[in-house]
Amino acid sequence: MNLLNDFQVSVYIASFVALTLSTLFCFLILSINKNFISKSKNQKRLSNLNIAPLGGVGMALSFFISVRLLGEAESSIVSISVFALAISILGFVDDFLNLNWKMKIFFQLIFVGFPIILLNQTINFEILFGLNFSGQLNSIVTILWILVLINAINFIDNMDGFAAVNSIFICLALSILSFVFRQNYLADVSIILLFTILGFLIFNFPPARLYMGDSGSLFIGFIFGFISILFDWNPEGESYLYSSIAPIFLFFTIPLLDFLTVFVYRIKNNISPATGGTDHISHRLLNQGYSVKNVLALFAILNILVFLLIGLTIIFEFLSIIIFFLYLILISFLFLIFQKMEPLN
């Protein structure tokens, strides 16, 4: 253990290792499962059911190894990487056994709650609203935040490359924000996660040969969740409003749009929101004649636009409320557009 702590490489080498290992692990998984046949055919999905949903396993292993190479990485990051690997294994089991949703939430609560207690790191929700529950409300809100973020990434994993491309842009934004706010160890972790996902994207880019599966979406959402609470969104200690708005911008724009579009449509048509389907925003755009690659390009542009809004809140912090309302107008406008589009049959 001491040897691992003393051993250290630069973030550039660690990122190269992350890319190489992720590519290698995903290639091996693809080779082993080239004749994969899914037993789950009870839901309507765009995805090819006979493509192995195991890319998340390769990503989690790559990230776990590469983070340890940083040497100076804080113990919190090492602990998080261990639990990230554990929740990826949970996703792996779910991909094959289709666990009951109650059991999935139970294990997610354990894997999220334990490191929060261990690290004693929470969102300061109480101070934002002038409350005092001795930190207990902070812990509850933090656990819920990470659970929602985990399942948000899972929700947008509905098209070749979609979750991976959006996650890469989030990693890029986190890396830049961490560097700007001089939180270099989080910048390093975000860059390693970016290259980890990039190695997987080689096999997930349309037409996909490998899916991330629950093992990947749970893993990525878990890492994003803990980076978001470790990151100091309010380094100057002046605006708690900004520190509340920025994470919503960054993590929930695409999932929020997708969820609202799908949820409203299914409620209107008496369809269960919990079932799989081809009524997501990515599918609606495909039905409009866009190619898969064009859809990815459109959401890459949307991610850049969101990051620019975050940048404006940093430069003009006194305009945070106005920028947030502009953000809501943008989301509402896009929601109305997507609602008018027909789902893919």
DOMARSE-892624 format. One line per 8 residues: number of its first residue (from 1); their letters; for each residue x, y, z negated of N, C-alpha, C. Coordinates in steps of 0.1 Angstrom, whole numbers, plus 2048, in hexadecimal, padded with zeros to 3 digits. Each point is the difference from the previous one (the first is absolute). Layout:
<rs>
NUM	A	X/Y/Z/X/Y/Z/X/Y/Z; ...
</rs>
This chain:
<rs>
1	MNLLNDFQ	808/7F4/800/7F8/80C/800/809/80C/800; 80A/801/7F8/809/80B/7FF/807/802/80E; 804/7F5/806/806/801/80D/7F7/807/80A; 7F3/7FC/800/7F6/807/809/7FF/80F/7FD; 800/803/7F3/7FF/80E/7FD/80C/808/804; 80C/7FA/7FF/80C/807/803/802/801/810; 7FB/7F6/807/801/800/80E/7F7/80A/806; 806/808/80A/7F8/80B/805/804/803/80F
9	VSVYIASF	7F6/802/808/803/804/80E/7F8/80D/802; 803/807/80B/7F9/80C/804/7F2/7FD/804; 7F7/809/800/7F2/7FE/805/800/7FD/80E; 80A/804/808/800/7FD/80E/803/7F1/802; 809/7FB/7F9/803/7F1/801/7F4/7F8/7FA; 7FB/805/7F5/7F4/7F9/7FA/7F4/800/80A; 7FE/80B/807/7F5/801/80A/803/7F6/80B; 80C/800/805/804/7F6/80B/7FE/7F2/7FB
17	VALTLSTL	803/7FD/7F4/7FE/7F2/7FB/7F1/7FD/7FF; 7F8/80A/7FC/7F2/7FF/7FF/7FA/7FD/80D; 804/807/80B/7FB/7FE/80D/804/7F2/805; 80D/7FD/7FE/805/7F3/805/7F9/7F4/7F9; 7FF/801/7F3/7F9/7F5/7F8/7F2/7FF/804; 7F9/80B/801/7F2/800/803/7FD/7FA/80E; 809/804/809/7FF/7FA/80E/803/7F1/800; 80A/7FC/7F8/804/7F2/800/7F5/7F8/7F9
25	FCFLILSI	7FC/804/7F4/7F5/7F9/7F9/7F4/7FE/808; 7FC/80B/807/7F4/800/808/801/7F6/80C; 80C/801/806/803/7F7/80B/800/7F1/7FB; 805/7FD/7F5/800/7F2/7FB/7F2/7FC/7FC; 7F8/809/7FB/7F2/7FD/7FD/7F8/7FD/80C; 803/809/80B/7F9/7FE/80D/804/7F3/806; 80D/7FC/7FF/805/7F3/806/7FA/7F4/7F9; 7FF/801/7F3/7FA/7F5/7F8/7F1/7FE/803
33	NKNFISKS	7F9/80B/802/7F2/800/801/7FB/803/80E; 808/7FC/80A/7FC/803/80E/7F4/7F9/805; 7FC/7F5/7F9/7F4/7F9/803/7F5/802/7F6; 801/80B/7F9/7F7/803/7F5/7F1/800/805; 7F7/7FA/7F9/7F2/800/803/7F8/804/7F3; 7F9/80B/800/7F9/804/7F4/7F3/7F8/7FE; 7FD/7FD/7F3/7F4/7F9/7FD/7F5/809/7FD; 803/80D/7FF/7F5/80A/7FD/7FB/807/80C
41	KNQKRLSN	7F4/7FB/804/7F9/806/80C/7F2/804/7FE; 7FD/804/7F4/7F3/803/7FC/7FC/80F/801; 80A/808/804/7FD/80E/801/804/805/80E; 7F9/80A/805/803/807/80D/80C/809/7FE; 80B/7FE/807/80C/808/7FF/806/802/80E; 807/80B/801/808/802/80D/80C/7F8/800; 806/7FD/7F5/80D/7F9/7FF/7FF/7F2/805; 80A/7FB/807/801/7F2/804/802/7F8/7F4
49	LNIAPLGG	7F7/7F7/7FD/800/7F8/7F4/80C/7F6/800; 806/7FD/80B/80B/7F6/800/80D/806/801; 802/80D/7FA/80D/806/7FE/802/800/7F1; 80C/7FB/7FC/803/7FF/7F2/800/80D/7F8; 7F8/801/7F5/7FF/80D/7F9/80B/800/7F4; 80C/7FE/804/80B/7FE/7F6/80B/80A/800; 7FE/80B/808/80B/80A/801/803/807/7F3; 7F6/800/7F7/802/807/7F3/80A/7F9/7F8
57	VGMALSFF	801/7F3/801/80A/7F8/7F8/80E/804/804; 802/801/80D/80D/804/805/804/80E/7FC; 7F6/809/800/802/80E/7FB/804/801/7F2; 7F8/7F8/7F8/802/801/7F1/80D/7FA/7FC; 805/7F5/806/80D/7FB/7FD/80B/809/805; 7FF/806/80B/809/80A/805/802/80C/7F7; 7F4/805/7FC/800/80C/7F7/807/7FD/7F3; 7FC/7F4/7FA/805/7FC/7F3/80F/7FF/800
65	ISVRLLGE	806/7FA/80B/80F/7FF/801/806/80D/802; 7FB/808/80A/806/80C/804/801/80B/7F5; 7F5/801/7F8/800/80A/7F5/80A/7FD/7F6; 803/7F3/7FE/80B/7FC/7F6/80D/805/805; 802/801/80D/80D/804/805/804/80F/7FD; 7F5/808/7FD/803/80E/7FD/808/802/7F3; 800/7F6/7F7/809/801/7F5/7FB/80A/7F6; 7FF/80D/804/7FC/80A/7F6/7F1/801/7FE
73	AESSIVSI	7F8/7F7/808/7F2/801/7FE/7FC/7FE/7F2; 7F6/808/7FC/7FC/800/7F2/7F9/7F2/7FD; 800/7FD/7F3/7FA/7F3/7FC/7F2/7FF/804; 7F9/80C/800/7F2/800/804/7FE/7FB/80E; 809/804/809/7FF/7FC/80E/802/7F1/801; 80A/7FB/7F9/802/7F1/800/7F4/7F9/7FA; 7FA/804/7F6/7F5/7FA/7FA/7F4/800/80A; 7FE/80B/806/7F5/802/80A/802/7F6/80C
81	SVFALAIS	80D/7FE/804/802/7F7/80B/7FD/7F2/7FD; 802/7FC/7F3/7FD/7F3/7FB/7F1/7FE/801; 7F8/809/7FB/7F2/7FF/800/7FA/801/80E; 807/808/808/7FB/801/80E/801/7F2/807; 80B/7F9/7FD/802/7F3/805/7F5/7F7/7FB; 7FD/801/7F3/7F5/7F8/7FA/7F3/802/807; 7FC/80D/802/7F3/803/806/800/7FC/80F; 80B/7FF/806/801/7FB/80E/7FD/7F1/800
89	ILGFVDDF	805/7F9/7F6/7FD/7F2/7FF/7F1/7FE/7FE; 7FA/809/7F8/7F1/7FF/7FE/7F9/802/80D; 805/809/808/7FA/802/80D/802/7F4/809; 80C/7FA/7FF/803/7F4/808/7F6/7F4/7FC; 7FD/7FF/7F3/7F7/7F5/7FC/7F2/803/805; 7FC/80D/7FF/7F3/804/805/7FE/7FE/80F; 80A/803/807/7FF/7FE/80F/7FD/7F1/804; 804/7F7/7F7/7FE/7F2/803/7F4/7FA/7F9
97	LNLNWKMK	7FE/804/7F4/7F5/7FA/7F7/7F4/809/800; 801/80C/805/7F4/80A/800/7FA/801/7F2; 808/805/7F7/7FC/801/7F1/7F3/808/7FF; 7F9/7FD/7F5/7F4/807/7FC/804/80F/7FD; 7F8/80A/804/804/80E/7FE/803/803/7F1; 7F8/7F9/7F7/802/803/7F2/80E/7FB/7FB; 804/7F5/806/80D/7FA/7FC/80B/809/806; 7FE/805/80C/80A/809/806/802/80D/7F8
105	IFFQLIFV	7F5/806/7FC/800/80C/7F7/806/7FD/7F3; 7FD/7F5/7FA/806/7FC/7F3/80F/800/801; 806/7F9/80A/80E/7FF/801/807/80D/804; 7F9/808/808/805/80D/804/801/809/7F3; 7F6/7FF/7F7/800/807/7F4/80C/7FC/7F8; 803/7F4/7FF/80C/7FB/7F9/80D/805/806; 801/7FF/80D/80D/804/806/802/80F/801; 7F5/807/7FF/801/80F/800/801/805/7F1
113	GFPIILLN	7F8/7FA/7F8/7FF/805/7F2/80D/7FE/7F8; 806/7F4/802/80B/7FC/7F8/80C/80A/802; 804/802/80D/80B/80A/802/7FD/80E/7FB; 7F3/804/801/7FD/80D/7FB/802/801/7F1; 7FC/7F6/7F9/803/7FF/7F1/80F/7FF/7FE; 807/7F8/808/80E/7FE/7FE/808/80C/802; 7FC/808/80B/808/80C/803/7FB/80C/7F9; 7F3/7FF/7FB/7FA/80C/7F9/800/80C/809
121	QTINFEIL	7FC/7FD/80D/7FF/80B/80A/7F2/801/805; 7FA/80C/7FE/7F2/801/804/7FE/80E/807; 7F4/801/807/7FC/80D/805/7FA/808/7F4; 804/80C/7FF/7FC/809/7F5/7F2/805/802; 7F6/7F8/801/7F2/803/803/7FA/809/7F5; 804/7FD/7F3/7FA/807/7F5/804/80F/800; 80C/803/803/804/80E/800/7FA/808/80B; 7FD/7F9/80B/7FA/807/80C/7F2/805/7FC
129	FGLNFSGQ	7F8/7F8/7F8/7F3/804/7FC/7FF/804/7F1; 80B/803/7FA/800/805/7F2/7FA/7F6/7F6; 803/7F3/802/7FB/7F6/7F8/80B/7FA/7F7; 7FC/7F9/7F5/80A/7FA/7F7/7FA/7F2/7FB; 805/7F6/807/7FC/7F2/7FC/80D/7F8/7FD; 80A/807/7FB/80D/7FA/7FC/806/7F8/80B; 7FE/804/80D/806/7F9/80B/7F9/7F4/805; 7F5/7FC/7F9/7F9/7F4/804/7F9/802/80D
137	LNSIVTIL	7FA/80C/802/7F9/803/80C/80A/801/80C; 80C/805/7FD/80A/801/80A/803/7F2/806; 801/7F6/7F7/804/7F2/803/7F5/7FA/809; 7F3/802/7FC/7F5/7FB/807/7FF/806/80E; 801/80D/801/800/807/80D/80B/7FB/809; 80C/7FF/7FA/80C/7FC/808/7FE/7F2/806; 7FB/7F6/7F8/7FD/7F3/805/7F6/800/80B; 7F5/808/7FE/7F6/801/80A/806/806/80D
145	WILVLINA	808/80A/7FF/806/807/80B/808/7F6/808; 809/7F8/7FA/808/7F7/807/7F8/7F4/806; 7F5/7FC/7F9/7F7/7F5/806/7F9/806/80C; 7FC/80C/800/7F9/806/80B/809/801/80C; 80D/804/7FD/80A/802/80A/804/7F3/807; 801/7F6/7F7/803/7F2/805/7F6/7FC/80A; 7F3/801/7FC/7F5/7FB/809/7FD/809/80B; 805/80D/7FF/7FE/809/80C/809/7FC/80B
153	INFIDNMD	80D/7FC/7FD/809/7FB/80A/7FB/7F3/806; 7FA/7F8/7F8/7FA/7F3/804/7F5/803/80A; 7F8/80A/7FD/7F4/804/808/804/804/80E; 80B/807/802/804/805/80D/808/7F6/808; 802/7F4/7FA/808/7F6/808/7F6/7F8/809; 7FB/807/80A/7F6/7FB/808/803/800/80F; 80C/803/804/804/800/80E/80F/7FF/801; 805/7FA/80B/80E/7FF/802/808/80D/7FD
161	GFAAVNSI	809/7FF/7F7/809/80C/7FD/7FA/80B/7F8; 7F3/800/7FD/7F9/80B/7FB/804/803/7F2; 800/7F6/7F7/804/803/7F2/80F/803/7FF; 808/7F8/808/80E/802/800/804/80E/805; 7FA/805/80B/804/80D/805/7FC/80B/7F6; 7F4/7FF/7FB/7FC/80A/7F6/808/800/7F3; 804/7F4/7FC/809/7FF/7F4/80E/805/803; 805/7FF/80C/80D/805/803/800/80F/7FF
169	FICLALSI	7F5/807/805/7FF/80E/7FF/7FF/805/7F2; 7F9/7F8/7F7/7FF/804/7F2/80E/7FF/7FA; 808/7F5/803/80D/7FF/7FB/809/80B/804; 7FF/804/80D/808/80C/805/7FC/80C/7F8; 7F4/803/7FE/7FB/80C/7F9/806/7FF/7F1; 7FF/7F4/7FA/805/7FF/7F2/80F/802/800; 807/7FB/80A/80F/802/800/803/80F/801; 7F9/807/808/803/80F/802/7FC/807/7F3
177	LSFVFRQN	7F4/7FD/7FB/7FC/807/7F4/809/7FE/7F4; 805/7F3/7FF/809/7FC/7F5/80D/808/801; 805/801/80D/80C/807/802/7FF/80F/7FD; 7F5/806/805/7FD/80E/7FD/800/803/7F1; 7F9/7F7/7F9/7FF/802/7F1/80B/7FA/7F8; 80B/7FC/807/80C/7FB/7FA/7FD/7F4/7F7; 7F7/7F7/804/7FD/7F3/7FA/806/7F5/808; 80E/800/801/807/7F9/80A/7FE/7F1/7FF
185	YLADVSII	7FE/7FA/7F4/7FF/7F2/7FF/7F2/7FB/806; 7F6/809/7FF/7F3/7FC/807/801/802/80F; 808/80A/804/803/801/80F/807/7F4/805; 809/7FB/7F9/807/7F3/804/7F7/7F4/801; 7F7/7FF/7F5/7F7/7F5/800/7F6/801/80C; 7FB/80C/802/7F7/802/80B/806/7FD/80E; 80D/804/802/807/7FD/80C/801/7F1/802; 804/7F9/7F5/801/7F1/801/7F3/7F9/803
193	LLFTILGF	7F5/805/7FA/7F3/7FB/803/7FD/802/80F; 803/80C/805/7FE/804/80E/806/7F6/809; 80D/7FD/7FE/808/7F7/808/7FB/7F1/7FF; 7FB/7FD/7F4/7FA/7F3/7FD/7F4/7FE/809; 7F7/80A/800/7F4/7FF/808/804/800/80F; 80A/808/804/804/801/80E/804/7F2/805; 807/7F8/7F8/805/7F3/804/7F4/7F7/803; 7F5/802/7F8/7F4/7F8/802/7F8/805/80C
201	LIFNFPPA	801/80D/803/7F8/806/80B/805/7FB/80D; 80D/7FB/801/805/7FA/80C/7F7/7F5/805; 7FB/7F9/7F6/7F7/7F4/803/7F1/803/7FF; 7FD/80C/7FB/7F2/803/7FE/7FB/80B/80A; 80A/806/808/7FC/809/80A/7F8/7F9/80B; 7F6/807/805/7F7/7F9/80A/808/7FC/80C; 7FD/7F4/805/7F7/7F6/7FA/807/7F9/7F5; 7FA/7FF/7F4/806/7FB/7F4/803/7F1/801
209	RLYMGDSG	80B/7FC/7FA/804/7F2/7FF/7FF/7FB/7F1; 7FF/80A/7F8/800/7FD/7F1/7F8/80B/7F9; 7F8/7FC/7F7/7F8/80A/7F8/806/801/7F2; 7FE/80C/7FA/805/801/7F2/7F7/7F9/7F6; 7F3/7FE/803/7F8/7F9/7F6/7FE/807/7F3; 7F9/7FA/7F7/7FF/806/7F3/80D/801/7F8; 809/7F7/803/80D/800/7FA/808/80D/803; 7FD/805/80C/806/80D/804/7F9/80C/7FC
217	SLFIGFIF	7F3/800/802/7F8/80C/7FC/800/803/7F1; 800/7F5/7F8/800/801/7F1/80E/805/7FC; 80A/7FB/806/80E/804/7FD/803/80E/803; 7FC/805/80C/802/80E/804/7F8/809/7F7; 7F3/7FD/7FE/7F8/808/7F8/805/801/7F2; 805/7F5/7FB/806/800/7F2/80C/809/7FF; 809/800/80A/80C/808/800/7FC/80F/801; 7F7/803/809/7FB/80E/802/7FA/805/7F2
225	GFISILFD	7F8/7F7/7FA/7FA/804/7F3/80A/804/7F6; 80B/7F8/7FE/809/803/7F6/80A/80B/804; 803/802/80D/808/80B/804/7F8/80D/7FD; 7F3/800/802/7F7/80C/7FE/800/804/7F2; 801/7F6/7F6/7FF/805/7F2/80E/803/7FB; 80B/7FA/806/80D/803/7FC/805/80E/806; 7FA/803/80B/804/80D/807/7FA/80B/7F8; 808/80B/7FE/7FB/80C/7F9/7FA/809/80A
233	WNPEGESY	7F3/800/801/7FA/809/80A/7FF/80E/7FB; 804/803/7F4/7FF/80D/7FA/80D/804/7F9; 80C/800/807/80D/802/7FA/801/80D/7F9; 7F9/80A/804/802/80D/7FA/7F6/802/7F4; 7F7/7F6/7FE/7F7/801/7F5/7F6/80B/801; 7FC/804/80C/7F8/80C/802/7F2/7FC/804; 7FE/7F7/80A/7F3/7FE/806/7FD/7F1/7FF; 7F7/7FD/7F7/7FA/7F2/7FF/7F6/7FE/80B
241	LYSSIAPI	7FB/80A/806/7F6/7FF/80B/808/7FA/80C; 80C/805/803/808/7FB/80B/803/7F2/7FE; 805/7FC/7F3/804/7F3/7FE/7F4/7F6/801; 7F4/805/7FF/7F4/7F7/802/7FD/7FF/80E; 801/80A/808/7FC/800/80E/80A/7F9/809; 80D/802/7FE/80A/7FB/80A/7FF/7F1/801; 7FF/7F8/7F5/7FF/7F1/802/7F4/7FC/808; 7F5/807/7FF/7F4/7FD/807/802/803/80F
249	FLFFTIPL	806/80B/803/804/803/80E/808/7F4/806; 80A/7FC/7F9/80B/7F7/805/7FB/7F2/802; 7F9/7FB/7F5/7FD/7F2/800/7F2/7FC/805; 7F6/809/800/7F3/7FC/802/7F9/806/80C; 807/807/808/7F9/806/80C/7FA/7F5/809; 809/7F7/805/7FB/7F6/809/7F7/7F6/7F9; 803/7FA/7F4/7F7/7F7/7FA/7F2/807/7FC; 801/80D/7FC/7F3/807/7FD/7F7/801/80C
257	LDFLTVFV	806/804/80B/7F9/801/80D/7FA/7F3/804; 808/7F5/7FF/7FC/7F3/804/7F5/7FB/7F7; 802/801/7F3/7F6/7FB/7F6/7F2/807/802; 801/80E/801/7F3/807/801/7F9/7FC/80D; 807/7FF/80B/7FA/7FC/80D/7F9/7F2/7FF; 808/7F7/7FB/7FB/7F2/7FF/7F5/7FF/7F6; 801/806/7F4/7F6/7FF/7F6/7F3/805/804; 800/80D/805/7F3/806/805/7FA/7F8/80B
265	YRIKNNIS	807/7FB/809/7FB/7F8/80B/7F9/7F3/7FB; 807/7FA/7F7/7FB/7F3/7FB/7F4/801/7F7; 7FF/80B/7F8/7F5/802/7F8/7F4/804/808; 802/808/80B/7F5/803/809/7FA/7F4/807; 809/7F6/803/7FC/7F4/807/7FF/7F3/7F8; 7FF/802/7F3/7FE/7F5/7F6/80A/7F5/802; 80D/804/801/80B/7F7/801/808/802/7F3; 805/7F4/7FB/808/801/7F4/80D/807/802
273	PATGGTDH	803/80A/7F8/80D/807/802/80C/7F8/7FD; 7FE/7F4/7F9/80B/7F7/7FC/805/7F7/80B; 7F8/7FE/80B/803/7F7/80A/80A/806/80A; 807/7F7/808/809/805/80A/7F8/804/80C; 805/808/809/7F9/804/80C/808/808/809; 7FA/804/80B/807/808/80B/7FA/80E/801; 7FC/806/7F4/7FA/80D/800/809/80A/7FA; 80D/7FD/7FE/809/80A/7FB/803/80B/80A
281	ISHRLLNQ	807/80A/7FC/802/80C/809/80A/7FB/80B; 809/7F8/7FE/809/7FB/80A/7F8/7F8/80B; 7F7/7F8/7FB/7F8/7F8/80A/7F6/809/808; 7FB/80B/7FA/7F7/809/807/808/807/80B; 80C/804/7FD/809/806/80A/803/7F7/80C; 802/7F3/7FC/802/7F6/80B/7F4/7FF/809; 7F4/800/7F9/7F4/7FF/808/7FE/80C/809; 807/80C/7FD/7FF/80B/808/809/800/80C
289	GYSVKNVL	808/7F5/801/809/7FE/80B/80F/803/7FD; 803/804/7F4/80E/802/7FC/807/7F2/7FF; 80C/800/803/808/7F4/7FE/805/7FF/7F1; 804/7F5/7FC/805/7FE/7F2/80C/80A/7FE; 809/801/809/80B/809/7FF/7FC/80F/7FF; 7F5/803/808/7FB/80E/800/7FA/803/7F2; 7F9/7F6/7FA/7FA/802/7F3/80B/803/7F6; 80B/7F8/801/80B/802/7F6/806/80E/802
297	ALFAILNI	801/804/80C/806/80E/803/7F7/80B/7FA; 7F3/7FE/801/7F6/80A/7FB/802/801/7F1; 801/7F5/7F9/801/800/7F2/80E/804/7FB; 80A/7FE/808/80D/806/7FD/7FF/80F/800; 7F9/806/80A/7FE/80E/801/7F8/805/7F3; 7F6/7F9/7FC/7F8/804/7F5/809/7FF/7F3; 808/7F6/7FF/80A/800/7F4/809/80C/800; 805/804/80C/809/80B/800/7F8/80D/7FC
305	LVFLLIGL	7F3/801/805/7F8/80C/7FC/7FE/800/7F1; 7FD/7F5/7FA/7FE/7FF/7F1/80D/804/7F9; 80B/7FC/805/80D/803/7F9/803/80F/801; 7FC/806/80C/801/80F/801/7F8/807/7F6; 7F4/7FB/7FD/7F7/806/7F6/806/7FF/7F2; 807/7F5/7FE/807/7FE/7F3/80B/80A/7FF; 807/802/80B/80B/809/801/7FC/80F/7FD; 7F4/803/805/7FA/80D/7FE/7FD/802/7F1
313	TIIFEFLS	7FB/7F6/7FA/7FD/801/7F1/80D/802/7F8; 80B/7FB/805/80D/802/7F9/805/80E/803; 7FF/805/80C/806/80D/804/7F6/80B/7FA; 7F3/7FE/801/7F7/80A/7FC/7F7/7FA/7F5; 805/7FD/7F5/7F9/7F9/7F5/7F4/807/7FC; 800/80E/800/7F4/808/7FC/7F4/7FE/80A; 803/7FA/80B/7F5/7FD/80A/7FB/7F2/7FF; 804/7F8/7F5/7FD/7F2/7FF/7F1/7FD/802
321	IIIFFLYL	7F7/809/7FA/7F2/7FD/800/7FB/802/80E; 804/80B/807/7FC/802/80E/804/7F5/809; 80D/7FC/7FE/805/7F5/809/7F8/7F3/7FD; 7FC/7FE/7F3/7F9/7F4/7FD/7F2/800/807; 7FA/80C/800/7F3/801/807/801/7FE/80F; 80B/805/806/803/7FD/80E/802/7F1/803; 806/7FA/7F6/802/7F1/801/7F2/7F9/800; 7F7/805/7F7/7F3/7FA/7FF/7F8/802/80D
329	ILISFLFL	801/80C/806/7FA/803/80C/805/7F7/80B; 80D/7FE/801/806/7F7/80A/7FA/7F1/7FE; 800/7FB/7F4/7FB/7F3/7FD/7F1/7FF/804; 7F8/80A/7FC/7F2/800/803/7FE/800/810; 808/808/807/7FE/801/80E/804/7F2/807; 80B/7FA/7FC/804/7F3/805/7F6/7F6/7FD; 7FA/800/7F3/7F6/7F6/7FC/7F4/801/809; 7FB/80C/803/7F5/801/809/802/7FB/80E
337	IFQKMEPL	80C/803/805/804/7FB/80D/800/7F0/800; 806/7FA/7F6/801/7F1/800/7F3/7FA/7FD; 7F7/807/7F9/7F2/7FB/7FE/7F9/7FE/80D; 802/809/809/7F9/800/80D/805/7F6/809; 80C/7FB/7FE/806/7F5/808/7FA/7F3/7FD; 7FD/7F8/80A/7FB/7F2/7FE/80B/7F7/7FC; 7FD/7F6/7F6/80A/7F6/7FD/803/7F7/80B; 80B/7F9/7FF/804/7F7/80A/7F9/7F3/7FF
345	N	7FA/7FB/80B/7F8/7F4/7FF/809/7F3/802
</rs>
